[in-house]
Amino acid sequence: MAKIKVGDEVIVLSGKDKGKRGKVIERIPAEGKVVVEGVNIVTRHIRPTRRGQESGIVKKEAPLFQSKVMLICPRCGKKTRVGMRILKTGEKLRYCKKCKEVVD
């Protein structure tokens, strides 16, 4: 089970966007990366590949390593590590290590 999921609010811990907050748009588990809304913006030059398609310069979010972001707890509002609790039914739940509240 992933400690950071799509839709979670995270804060960037290091790099050019240190301290910025955003929602996770996409996870790339094979590479250990996440794409965060409004963070790590890169410029791409697009060439038209079909007739009628526009070319130009596009700004978009690039993936970050998952270790560079930390979950913001929805209950206490602080950046926190994520722990796992296993219920008697066998279900795994994520919880905030600071306030001990369940995140899911």
VMD Tcl script that draws the C-alpha trace (Angstrom):
set ca {
  {0.00 0.00 0.00}
  {1.27 3.45 -0.93}
  {1.98 6.07 1.71}
  {1.10 8.85 -0.75}
  {-1.94 8.51 -3.00}
  {-3.56 10.52 -5.81}
  {-5.56 13.39 -4.31}
  {-3.40 13.79 -1.18}
  {-2.10 17.27 -0.32}
  {1.69 17.28 0.02}
  {4.50 19.73 0.70}
  {7.83 19.72 -1.17}
  {10.84 19.15 1.12}
  {13.77 19.97 -1.16}
  {14.72 21.41 -4.53}
  {13.75 24.57 -6.39}
  {10.12 24.34 -5.22}
  {10.89 23.73 -1.52}
  {7.96 24.68 0.71}
  {5.31 24.64 -2.03}
  {2.07 22.75 -1.45}
  {-0.09 20.96 -3.97}
  {-2.30 17.97 -4.69}
  {-0.92 14.76 -6.14}
  {-2.21 14.44 -9.72}
  {-0.48 11.19 -10.69}
  {1.68 8.45 -9.19}
  {4.38 6.57 -11.11}
  {5.14 3.65 -8.76}
  {7.58 1.89 -11.10}
  {9.89 4.94 -10.93}
  {9.00 6.00 -7.37}
  {7.75 9.40 -8.55}
  {4.69 11.61 -8.15}
  {3.33 14.55 -10.16}
  {2.17 17.44 -7.96}
  {-0.17 20.19 -9.17}
  {1.63 23.54 -9.62}
  {5.07 22.19 -8.61}
  {8.19 21.43 -10.70}
  {6.92 23.32 -13.78}
  {9.00 22.68 -16.91}
  {8.83 24.19 -20.39}
  {8.34 21.92 -23.39}
  {8.51 22.91 -27.04}
  {5.75 21.12 -28.95}
  {5.97 20.32 -32.66}
  {2.74 19.80 -34.59}
  {2.43 16.09 -35.40}
  {-0.85 16.24 -37.36}
  {-2.53 18.77 -39.60}
  {-4.33 21.41 -37.60}
  {-2.45 20.70 -34.38}
  {-0.92 23.74 -32.69}
  {2.77 24.04 -32.01}
  {4.34 26.22 -29.37}
  {5.74 26.37 -25.89}
  {3.84 24.52 -23.16}
  {4.43 24.66 -19.40}
  {3.55 21.49 -17.48}
  {4.31 19.64 -14.25}
  {7.18 17.15 -14.26}
  {7.46 14.17 -11.87}
  {9.25 14.48 -8.52}
  {10.79 11.70 -6.49}
  {8.37 10.52 -3.82}
  {11.01 11.02 -1.12}
  {11.02 14.79 -1.81}
  {7.40 15.24 -0.73}
  {5.63 14.74 2.60}
  {1.94 14.29 3.32}
  {0.01 17.11 4.98}
  {-2.41 15.64 7.51}
  {-6.01 16.67 6.72}
  {-6.89 16.65 10.46}
  {-4.01 18.57 12.11}
  {-2.71 20.42 9.00}
  {0.95 19.60 9.68}
  {3.42 17.77 7.47}
  {3.76 14.28 8.82}
  {5.10 10.82 8.31}
  {2.56 8.16 7.47}
  {2.12 4.97 9.45}
  {0.13 1.83 8.67}
  {-2.46 0.16 10.87}
  {-3.81 -3.28 10.10}
  {-7.37 -3.90 11.26}
  {-8.66 -7.26 12.46}
  {-10.41 -7.63 9.09}
  {-7.01 -7.47 7.37}
  {-7.60 -3.99 5.94}
  {-4.66 -1.54 5.97}
  {-5.22 2.08 6.95}
  {-2.85 5.05 6.80}
  {-2.53 7.25 9.89}
  {-0.79 10.49 10.85}
  {2.18 9.86 13.15}
  {1.73 13.27 14.85}
  {-1.96 13.28 15.80}
  {-2.54 9.49 15.49}
  {-5.69 10.05 13.40}
  {-6.58 7.87 10.41}
  {-5.93 9.63 7.06}
  {-8.06 7.36 4.84}
}
mol new
graphics top color blue
foreach p $ca { graphics top sphere $p radius 0.5 }
foreach p [lrange $ca 0 end-1] q [lrange $ca 1 end] { graphics top cylinder $p $q radius 0.2 }
display resetview
